[in-house]
Amino acid sequence: MKKVCVIGAGPSGITAIKQIKDKGHEVQCFEKGSAIGGVFASRSTYDSCLLTVSNHFMAYSDFMPFDERLHFWTRNDYFRYLNKYAEKFDLFSHIQLHTEVEKMVKKGRKWQVHIKHGNARREVVFDGVVVSTGSFQKPFIPNVPGIEKFTGDVYHSREYKNSQPFAGRKVLCVGMGETSADLTTEIADMAEKCVVSVRRYPRTTVRHVGDFNTIDTYTIRASSTMSHHADEKFHKKIFAQMLRHRNPAVRLMAEWTMAAGSASDQVSTKNNRLFPSIADGKVQTNLAGIKKFENNKVVFNDGVEEEIDTIVWCTGFEIEFPFLPEELRSTNPRDLYKHIFHPGADDTLAFVGFIRPLQGGVPVMSEMQSRYVARVFSKEASLPDKEEMQKTITQDKRRAEEEFRVTPHVTGLVNYTHYMEDLAQLIKCCPEVSFFKDIRLYYKLFFAPHFAIQYRISGPQALTKEAIKFIRSYPVALTGRQQRQVLFFCLMGKLFPSGKYKLKMFNRLKNENT
């Protein structure tokens, strides 16, 4: 048994506690906030926050909300879910709130962790450390010329709670991610003028397809076997239909999304809430980027000027690790082995939760990372030597930079299915399903939503009966015609393998009869 420290009790931290605890280790977590949940804790985000990933994709594989219909949780819904998870698995007894980690010092194969609780400081020695402080740490504000001379008010999206303070204002919102879509829409309803600035057309998806299916139920293994070219042809057919829609907001989203380029090459905004406001003229847009600020106005790169009195930066966050030794403070997850282990350290230090999936939710990916970390800490799995580890890091990084070349600044971006399968190989929890003995289940694994509970069918800490029952009962979102189209594109990808990074699903699912 090892003594393990987990830093941060957000969605990534609490699943790290649970998975490492399952292996029999002693775990202690330090959280500087007043509650678990990270950004989902009370008052840590804006009032109207609605998740952009459905409940079944946000839920941990060992705590699925079987009794809930498919829908999107609010911030409060998910905060309650996290607390239920912590209560069920007795995680609160391992978490010390209001406690900040100030410094970590390596002593051989152990870590001396310096913590502060109130005015008291002490040092605790651990055999292993998991850093799960999350990606939403330090607000990022671009250094735009003239910003120091701007005479109005400046906010970051982190400070936003509701639109009341923006009544009658002339507001510039910078960025068009998922948070900006919410904030800008709400601000536009209150402001005298609202302008949104982006540097390119954003790739956007809807929350729902039809009346019942959430967009992420189309995250399936089958589509991940297609080449990028085939995948894009499949999606273009959908957006071509949207271009003929009677609703101008739907047509506008389709036009912008098709102009943005391939869905496989970039991060997508899973929130289309802003387009009705643009179509209705409530929100003005500028896609040229900002050149400079001058007192009470903004000047864009295309020469357009707008008078404003308020700026809201929806420009994301920066990662920082001030408590780590200088040589281990890499803020690019792609410089880590499998986005988890630093090549400059040994197997006693892990980073969990610094990925951003192209599809699916971060928490379930953090759960998979934690399952792998737990195996490494327990010596059930071993890391490659430093040279081999660095070789793998370099290969994976180059591939990711090529694959997601449109949004290179999103350094934690990964393909959900590919990454989950990669870790499943290391954890030894890939679904063991026979095509001939259970064709129905095999079919569902290929075409039904790729929920994390698939990795509880077999392997360590399996929940076989619950997993199989849930997967068998879950409907397939694709129509029969769409399934045939996907199979056609998969076949073409195999016959003419011009695309990159296809998932070889049939090599991953073990078939007892072959």
Secondary structure as the mmCIF struct_conf table of DSSP 4:
data_model
#
loop_
_struct_conf.conf_type_id
_struct_conf.id
_struct_conf.beg_label_comp_id
_struct_conf.beg_label_asym_id
_struct_conf.beg_label_seq_id
_struct_conf.end_label_comp_id
_struct_conf.end_label_asym_id
_struct_conf.end_label_seq_id
STRN STRN1 LYS A 3 ILE A 7
BEND BEND1 GLY A 10 GLY A 10
HELX_RH_AL_P HELX_RH_AL_P1 PRO A 11 ASP A 22
TURN_TY1_P TURN_TY1_P1 LYS A 23 GLY A 24
STRN STRN2 GLU A 26 PHE A 30
BEND BEND2 LYS A 32 GLY A 37
HELX_RH_3T_P HELX_RH_3T_P1 GLY A 38 PHE A 40
BEND BEND3 ALA A 41 ALA A 41
TURN_TY1_P TURN_TY1_P2 SER A 42 ARG A 43
BEND BEND4 SER A 44 THR A 45
TURN_TY1_P TURN_TY1_P3 ASP A 47 SER A 48
STRN STRN3 LEU A 50 LEU A 50
BEND BEND5 THR A 52 VAL A 53
HELX_RH_AL_P HELX_RH_AL_P2 ASN A 55 MET A 58
BEND BEND6 ALA A 59 ALA A 59
TURN_TY1_P TURN_TY1_P4 SER A 61 ASP A 62
BEND BEND7 PHE A 63 PHE A 63
TURN_TY1_P TURN_TY1_P5 PHE A 66 ASP A 67
BEND BEND8 GLU A 68 GLU A 68
HELX_LH_PP_P HELX_LH_PP_P1 ARG A 69 ARG A 69
BEND BEND9 LEU A 70 LEU A 70
HELX_LH_PP_P HELX_LH_PP_P2 PHE A 72 TRP A 73
STRN STRN4 THR A 74 THR A 74
HELX_RH_AL_P HELX_RH_AL_P3 ARG A 75 LYS A 88
TURN_TY1_P TURN_TY1_P6 PHE A 89 ASP A 90
HELX_RH_3T_P HELX_RH_3T_P2 PHE A 92 HIS A 94
STRN STRN5 ILE A 95 GLN A 96
BEND BEND10 LEU A 97 HIS A 98
STRN STRN6 THR A 99 LYS A 107
TURN_TY1_P TURN_TY1_P7 GLY A 108 ARG A 109
STRN STRN7 LYS A 110 HIS A 117
TURN_TY1_P TURN_TY1_P8 GLY A 118 ASN A 119
STRN STRN8 ALA A 120 PHE A 126
BEND BEND11 ASP A 127 ASP A 127
STRN STRN9 GLY A 128 VAL A 131
BEND BEND12 SER A 135 SER A 135
BEND BEND13 GLN A 137 GLN A 137
STRN STRN10 LYS A 138 PRO A 139
TURN_TY1_P TURN_TY1_P9 PRO A 145 GLY A 146
HELX_RH_3T_P HELX_RH_3T_P3 ILE A 147 LYS A 149
BEND BEND14 GLY A 152 GLY A 152
STRN STRN11 ASP A 153 HIS A 156
HELX_RH_3T_P HELX_RH_3T_P4 SER A 157 GLU A 159
BEND BEND15 SER A 163 SER A 163
HELX_RH_3T_P HELX_RH_3T_P5 GLN A 164 PHE A 166
TURN_TY1_P TURN_TY1_P10 ALA A 167 GLY A 168
STRN STRN12 LYS A 170 VAL A 174
BEND BEND16 GLY A 177 GLY A 177
HELX_RH_AL_P HELX_RH_AL_P4 GLU A 178 MET A 190
BEND BEND17 ALA A 191 GLU A 192
STRN STRN13 LYS A 193 SER A 197
BEND BEND18 ARG A 199 ARG A 200
HELX_LH_PP_P HELX_LH_PP_P3 TYR A 201 ARG A 203
STRN STRN14 THR A 204 THR A 204
BEND BEND19 ARG A 207 ARG A 207
STRN STRN15 HIS A 208 VAL A 209
TURN_TY1_P TURN_TY1_P11 GLY A 210 PHE A 212
STRN STRN16 ASN A 213 THR A 214
HELX_RH_3T_P HELX_RH_3T_P6 ILE A 215 TYR A 218
HELX_RH_AL_P HELX_RH_AL_P5 ARG A 221 SER A 224
TURN_TY1_P TURN_TY1_P12 THR A 225 THR A 225
BEND BEND20 MET A 226 MET A 226
HELX_RH_AL_P HELX_RH_AL_P6 HIS A 228 MET A 242
TURN_TY1_P TURN_TY1_P13 LEU A 243 ARG A 244
BEND BEND21 ARG A 246 ARG A 246
HELX_RH_AL_P HELX_RH_AL_P7 PRO A 248 ALA A 260
HELX_RH_3T_P HELX_RH_3T_P7 ALA A 263 ASP A 265
BEND BEND22 GLN A 266 GLN A 266
STRN STRN17 THR A 269 THR A 269
TURN_TY1_P TURN_TY1_P14 ARG A 273 LEU A 274
HELX_RH_AL_P HELX_RH_AL_P8 PHE A 275 ALA A 279
TURN_TY1_P TURN_TY1_P15 ASP A 280 GLY A 281
BEND BEND23 LYS A 282 VAL A 283
STRN STRN18 GLN A 284 ASN A 286
BEND BEND24 ALA A 288 ALA A 288
STRN STRN19 ILE A 290 GLU A 294
TURN_TY1_P TURN_TY1_P16 ASN A 295 ASN A 296
STRN STRN20 LYS A 297 PHE A 300
TURN_TY1_P TURN_TY1_P17 ASN A 301 ASP A 302
BEND BEND25 GLY A 303 GLY A 303
STRN STRN21 GLU A 305 GLU A 307
BEND BEND26 ASP A 309 ASP A 309
STRN STRN22 THR A 310 TRP A 313
STRN STRN23 PHE A 317 GLU A 318
TURN_TY1_P TURN_TY1_P18 PRO A 322 PHE A 323
BEND BEND27 LEU A 324 LEU A 324
HELX_RH_3T_P HELX_RH_3T_P8 GLU A 326 LEU A 328
HELX_RH_3T_P HELX_RH_3T_P9 PRO A 333 ASP A 335
BEND BEND28 LEU A 336 LEU A 336
STRN STRN24 TYR A 337 TYR A 337
TURN_TY1_P TURN_TY1_P19 LYS A 338 ILE A 340
STRN STRN25 PHE A 341 PHE A 341
TURN_TY1_P TURN_TY1_P20 PRO A 343 GLY A 344
BEND BEND29 ALA A 345 ALA A 345
TURN_TY1_P TURN_TY1_P21 ASP A 347 THR A 348
STRN STRN26 LEU A 349 PHE A 351
BEND BEND30 GLY A 353 GLY A 353
STRN STRN27 ARG A 356 PRO A 357
BEND BEND31 LEU A 358 GLY A 360
HELX_RH_AL_P HELX_RH_AL_P9 VAL A 362 PHE A 377
TURN_TY1_P TURN_TY1_P22 SER A 378 LYS A 379
BEND BEND32 GLU A 380 ALA A 381
HELX_LH_PP_P HELX_LH_PP_P4 LEU A 383 ASP A 385
HELX_RH_AL_P HELX_RH_AL_P10 LYS A 386 GLU A 403
TURN_TY1_P TURN_TY1_P23 PHE A 404 VAL A 406
TURN_TY1_P TURN_TY1_P24 PRO A 408 HIS A 409
TURN_TY1_P TURN_TY1_P25 THR A 411 GLY A 412
STRN STRN28 LEU A 413 VAL A 414
HELX_RH_AL_P HELX_RH_AL_P11 TYR A 416 ILE A 427
TURN_TY1_P TURN_TY1_P26 LYS A 428 LYS A 428
STRN STRN29 GLU A 432 GLU A 432
TURN_TY1_P TURN_TY1_P27 PHE A 435 LYS A 437
HELX_RH_AL_P HELX_RH_AL_P12 ILE A 439 PHE A 447
BEND BEND33 ALA A 448 ALA A 448
HELX_RH_3T_P HELX_RH_3T_P10 ALA A 452 ARG A 456
BEND BEND34 ILE A 457 GLY A 459
TURN_TY1_P TURN_TY1_P28 PRO A 460 GLN A 461
HELX_RH_AL_P HELX_RH_AL_P13 THR A 464 SER A 473
BEND BEND35 TYR A 474 TYR A 474
HELX_LH_PP_P HELX_LH_PP_P5 PRO A 475 VAL A 476
BEND BEND36 LEU A 478 LEU A 478
HELX_RH_AL_P HELX_RH_AL_P14 GLY A 480 LEU A 495
BEND BEND37 PHE A 496 PHE A 496
BEND BEND38 GLY A 499 LYS A 500
HELX_RH_AL_P HELX_RH_AL_P15 MET A 505 ARG A 508
BEND BEND39 LEU A 509 LEU A 509
STRN STRN30 LYS A 510 LYS A 510
TURN_TY1_P TURN_TY1_P29 GLU A 512 ASN A 513
#
